[in-house]
Amino acid sequence: MTTRLVAFIGASLFATCAQAQTIDGEWVGKVGQNQNGGSGSTMEIRFTSADEAEARYPEIKCAGRMTRIATSGEFHVFRENIVVGLTCPNSIATFVLFTDGLAFSSLAAKDGRWAATYGLLRADPETS
C-alpha cells in the first residue's frame, strides 16, 4: 500500500510539473515595490519567443523589452530594457513557474537608488 501511495504521489507531482514547464504566453498580475510600500500596479507580459518578452506597466506608463540571459532549472532570468517611460529603471528580472502562477521578482538601480519589485502573475484570461 505504501509503495502504491508513493508511486501515485510521485506520478501526480510529475504530471503537475510536466504540465507547467513553459512560461510561454501572456501573463498579468499586480506587482509591488519596496519604494511604494508594496502597493500594487499592474504588470502585463508577453513572451514573444523562447528568449524575448515584452512587459507593460500601464499605471506607471512604462514598458520594456526583455532578453533571456540565463536559465537554471525552473528559474528564468531576463534583462529588461525600458523603452517607454524612461524614468523607470532597467532591471534584471527572474521568473519561476508554479502551479498557481508565474512568480516574478526584479532588482533595478537608477540615480543611486534601488528598487525591488515582486508579484505573482496569472495566465492572461483574455488570451488563454
PyMOL commands that set and color helices and strands:
alter all, ss='L'
color gray80, all
select helices_A, chain A and resi 2-19+34-36+58-60
alter helices_A, ss='H'
color red, helices_A
select strands_A, chain A and resi 25-33+41-49+52-57+62-72+75-84+91-98+101-110+113-123
alter strands_A, ss='S'
color yellow, strands_A
deselect
rebuild
show_as cartoon
